[in-house]
Amino acid sequence: MLQILSGPESNATIIADFYKNMKTEGKYFKYFVYKMTVNI
């Protein structure tokens, strides 16, 4: 249960880092992080 509760934020960071590496343009990275954090 604890991993599930703390999961979304850590998953968002991992995926966001992946997108940040894939797309060097900051707008995709920021938009993705925004969408992930809002939808938690």
C-alpha angles and dihedrals in degrees: 000000000000091000091051091051094048093036104087095058095047091043090050090053093049094047092042090052088051092052090044089056093044096047115034090193107103096214095072091047095049093044092050093049090047093051092046095049094045093050095052 
